[in-house]
Amino acid sequence: MTNKIRIRDKERTRQKLIKTVGKILAKEGHAALKINKIASVSGVNKKLIYDNFGSLDGLLKAYLQQVDFWKIEEQKMRTSDGTILPEITKDFMYSLLKSDFEYFAASKEMQKIVLWGISEPNKIIRALTDEREALGEKVFEKADPIFRDSAVDLRAVTGILVSAIYYMVLHARTNGSKICGIDLSRESGRHRILDAMGTILDHTYRQAEQVGG
């Protein structure tokens, strides 16, 4: 077996194990993520989990790095020298939150990750959360000059919107219920939420512009 084939087979095994984590998480929740369970469902010898990831925690970390919305967005935002690329305009913030909403609503795995993060202390989830916060702080620091002389708190506004996205989607997906009469299972309901987010961001940036002007 050539070295190139060996590397390709190793990567195939890694991806199979990572996908198996997502499959188990979506179907049974984080409590089912055990070495023997992952090996059984994937059909991969559990020794290869240790060979490829060092431990169960190593596998879970690799999985989270690959599927977490904010880690995916971080790669899109970075330039080759590691700096955050975009200007933090109203349109940028709306596009980012819209993508978060749509990704979260569509991804059962991401929903389970957030539920995992708020249901019990976990060092892997905490590390991921800290990485998200570090990315967020870089984004906010770049936006700070826009809001410096105003009473607008972009961090608080964004925190409320992100929290609302997670709560509304989880509530609707878990119970199939409406939120304030809005049905998120319908496209019209999702559009109403996105329109409201756009209105909030428009008001937020307009307030800052009025002070700056």
C-alpha positions in Angstrom: 0.0 0.0 0.0 1.5 3.3 -1.0 1.7 6.2 1.4 -0.8 8.2 -0.6 -3.4 5.4 -0.3 -2.7 5.0 3.4 -3.3 8.7 4.0 -6.5 8.6 2.0 -7.8 5.6 3.9 -7.0 7.3 7.2 -8.9 10.4 6.2 -11.8 8.2 5.1 -11.9 6.5 8.5 -11.7 9.9 10.3 -14.6 11.3 8.3 -16.6 8.1 8.8 -16.2 8.4 12.6 -17.0 12.1 12.6 -20.2 11.5 10.6 -21.1 8.7 13.0 -20.9 11.1 15.9 -23.3 13.4 14.1 -25.7 10.6 13.4 -25.8 9.4 17.0 -26.0 12.9 18.4 -29.0 13.8 16.1 -30.8 10.6 16.9 -30.0 9.8 20.5 -28.5 12.9 22.0 -25.0 13.6 23.6 -25.4 11.0 26.3 -25.1 8.2 23.7 -21.7 9.4 22.5 -19.6 6.6 23.9 -16.6 4.9 22.4 -18.2 1.4 22.0 -21.4 3.0 20.6 -19.5 5.0 18.0 -17.4 2.0 17.0 -20.5 -0.2 16.7 -22.5 2.2 14.6 -19.6 3.1 12.3 -18.4 -0.4 11.9 -14.9 0.8 12.8 -12.6 -0.9 15.3 -12.6 1.3 18.4 -8.7 1.2 18.4 -8.9 3.4 15.3 -10.7 6.1 17.3 -7.7 6.3 19.6 -5.2 6.0 16.7 -6.9 8.9 14.8 -8.1 11.2 17.6 -6.3 10.1 20.7 -9.4 9.8 22.8 -13.2 10.2 22.7 -12.8 13.9 23.5 -10.4 14.3 20.6 -13.1 12.8 18.2 -15.8 15.0 19.7 -13.7 18.1 19.3 -12.9 17.2 15.7 -16.6 16.7 15.1 -17.6 20.1 16.6 -14.9 21.9 14.7 -16.3 20.6 11.5 -20.1 21.2 12.0 -20.4 24.2 14.4 -21.9 27.1 12.5 -19.5 29.7 14.0 -16.4 27.7 13.2 -17.6 27.3 9.6 -18.2 31.1 9.4 -14.9 31.9 11.0 -13.1 30.1 8.1 -15.1 32.1 5.6 -14.3 35.4 7.3 -10.6 34.9 7.6 -8.0 36.1 5.1 -4.8 34.3 4.5 -3.0 36.2 7.2 -5.6 35.3 9.8 -7.4 38.6 10.1 -11.1 39.0 10.0 -12.0 40.1 6.5 -15.4 42.0 6.3 -16.5 45.4 7.4 -19.1 45.0 10.1 -21.9 46.7 8.3 -25.6 46.3 8.9 -25.9 44.1 5.9 -23.0 41.9 7.1 -24.6 41.4 10.5 -28.0 40.6 9.0 -26.5 38.1 6.6 -24.6 36.5 9.4 -27.6 36.2 11.7 -29.8 35.0 8.8 -27.3 32.3 8.0 -27.2 31.3 11.7 -31.0 31.1 11.8 -31.3 29.1 8.6 -28.4 26.7 9.5 -29.7 26.1 13.0 -33.3 25.6 11.8 -32.2 23.0 9.3 -29.5 21.2 11.4 -30.7 18.7 14.0 -27.1 18.1 14.9 -26.5 21.8 15.6 -29.7 21.9 17.7 -28.4 19.0 19.8 -25.1 20.7 20.2 -26.7 23.8 21.7 -29.0 21.7 23.9 -25.9 19.8 25.1 -24.2 23.1 25.9 -27.0 24.3 28.1 -27.9 21.0 29.8 -24.7 20.2 31.6 -21.1 21.4 32.2 -18.7 20.0 29.6 -15.1 21.0 28.9 -15.3 20.4 25.2 -18.4 22.5 24.7 -17.0 25.2 27.0 -13.8 25.3 24.9 -16.0 25.6 21.7 -18.0 28.4 23.4 -14.8 30.3 24.3 -13.6 30.0 20.7 -17.0 31.4 19.5 -16.6 34.3 22.0 -13.1 35.0 20.8 -14.4 35.2 17.2 -17.3 37.4 18.3 -15.0 39.8 20.1 -12.9 40.3 17.0 -16.0 41.1 15.0 -17.3 43.5 17.7 -14.0 45.2 18.0 -14.0 46.0 14.3 -17.6 47.4 14.7 -16.8 49.5 17.8 -15.8 52.7 15.9 -19.3 52.8 14.4 -21.0 52.7 17.9 -18.3 54.4 20.0 -20.2 57.7 20.6 -23.7 56.3 20.7 -25.7 54.6 23.4 -26.2 51.5 21.2 -24.8 48.3 22.6 -24.2 46.0 19.5 -23.0 43.2 21.7 -26.2 43.2 23.7 -28.4 43.5 20.6 -26.6 40.6 19.0 -26.7 38.5 22.1 -30.5 38.9 22.3 -30.9 38.0 18.6 -28.7 34.9 18.8 -30.4 33.7 21.9 -33.8 34.3 20.4 -32.9 32.3 17.3 -31.8 29.3 19.5 -34.8 29.5 21.8 -37.4 29.9 19.0 -36.0 27.1 16.9 -35.6 24.6 19.8 -39.0 25.4 21.1 -40.7 24.9 17.7 -38.7 21.8 16.8 -39.2 20.1 20.3 -42.9 20.9 20.8 -44.1 21.8 17.3 -45.6 24.9 18.9 -45.9 28.5 17.7 -44.0 31.4 19.2 -46.2 34.5 19.7 -48.5 33.1 17.0 -45.7 32.6 14.5 -45.2 29.1 13.0 -41.6 28.5 12.3 -42.4 25.3 10.4 -43.8 27.5 7.7 -41.7 29.6 5.3 -44.0 32.6 6.0 -43.3 32.3 9.7 -39.5 32.2 9.2 -39.7 35.2 6.9 -41.5 37.2 9.6 -38.6 36.5 12.1 -36.0 37.5 9.5 -37.9 40.7 8.7 -38.0 41.5 12.4 -34.3 40.9 12.8 -33.7 43.2 9.8 -35.8 45.9 11.4 -34.0 45.6 14.7 -30.5 45.9 13.0 -31.7 48.7 10.8 -32.8 50.7 13.9 -29.6 49.8 15.7 -27.3 51.1 13.0 -29.5 54.1 12.3 -29.2 55.2 15.9 -25.4 55.0 15.7 -25.3 56.9 12.4 -27.5 59.7 13.8 -25.0 60.2 16.5 -22.0 60.0 14.1 -23.7 62.3 11.7 
